[in-house]
């Protein structure tokens, strides 16, 4: 599909490379089919419904992304996303042979977990609205720049970021070099205030409300911030008439409050493997749960390689591999494969993704009474968040799309993900509990572009 | 110089020469990569864009960011929600 353009350098690939640049930036410009017509808006809309098994997280997420093309090269993209989350989320505590009672994050009220059940915090719900904007324009024949801004707000979290990038076309636009920088500041304002890391969760049992309130206040800090700096360097290379490749190196540094304020750890008795009855405060006799605490900085390095290849019959293969390593001790490998099988006016695209992650240095499925050390933990950081543990993820999916004409496309997509965790199996009574339940999730997405 | 050390040194030199040759070939290969302006028909196909649907990619990135300890790679990732 050729569009008339004064630039004799072959606009279609210029477009593909500009889009690749946007993708590199996370700007994710929406270009489908014969778009990019000057003076028009291209709009992509979608509704995603996400559901985890066992009454865990459920989400609905509508998206609208609109790109205005001022001419072949200058573009404004605006994107609005809303999402609503409900359901229950694993708190980090271990299942127990006895029923357990936990204090809600806000401090008002408690929730119970039956014996043998995984402790899920069901007070989890949130609504988020996110808006992003980006502007892409050429500086001259060889350089293109992009600037963007992002903001999102949810009940207990505010996120803001600005980003910019510069791309240089080389070798007759067969090679694009891109460098980008993103700066973000997030404000974390947890329900009930941020808990003091590794402090004990106050429990109401055997206490007056006044005693509980006093204890709860002692475990709270005010809201907190985190800053994020991301830099990305990428090379996009046309290999031949059918093959396009991209190599990216990214480095990301975050600092500030990186702890999850709602996650806790169980303290387990060294002898029995059962919940440890604490006597930290006035011998209250309750089990001991500690609020998690993570390091206050994190440095991540990411390598990414993607290849697209068009077969003789017009089908398209898309494969990518990502390697990540950070200073929390986590390394991960991600392989993503898609095959777009072209039919007459429609296409069918099966998808497979494999993810493997090692555990963070400070990941602990539980703490022992010895580590708890009577209220003076021997560790400075610990988290039982399963997302920081040893993790394998498999996703199978497919997308079917129908193209009415050059501009309009309707698509439906379904994905199914199975996550399995692995790690320390516990001892004594704990060994009979399932410490690593699988996470199964499915999402369905309906999209319409015009 | 003992014989074994000399052998090791020679191995290193050979490895260095081989590496240099490979680099030269690779560089020469890179300069011949790519297509002429009139050979860009297939690459112009919207399905050949690195990210065909930015909306799909954004939604998936958000899901995986919330469920895994990794993010980014394709673009800037790792922020924008309190889910991790």
Interface residues (C-beta under 8 A of the other chain):
Chain A: X1 X2 X8 X9 X10 X12 X13 X15 X16 X19 X20 X22 X23 X24 X25 X26 X27 X28 X29 X30 X31 X32 X33 X34 X44 X45 X46 X48 X50 X61 X63 X65 X79 X81 X83 X126 X128 X130 X150 X152 X154 X156 X157 X159 X161 X163 X171 X172 X174 X175 X180 X182 X184 X186 X188 X228 X230 X232 X236 X237 X238 X239 X240 X241 X242 X244 X246 X248 X250 X252 X254 X260 X300 X302 X303 X304 X306 X308 X310 X314 X316 X320 X322 X324 X326 X328 X330 X332 X334 X340 X342 X347 X355 X357 X360 X387 X388 X391 X393 X399 X411 X413 X415 X417 X419 X439 X441 X443 X445 X447
Chain B: X30 X31 X33 X34 X35 X36 X37 X38 X39 X40 X41 X42 X43 X44 X45 X46 X47 X48 X49 X50 X51 X52 X53 X54 X55 X56 X57 X58 X59 X60 X61 X62 X63 X64 X67 X68 X69 X70 X72 X73 X74 X75 X76 X77 X78 X79 X80 X81 X82 X84
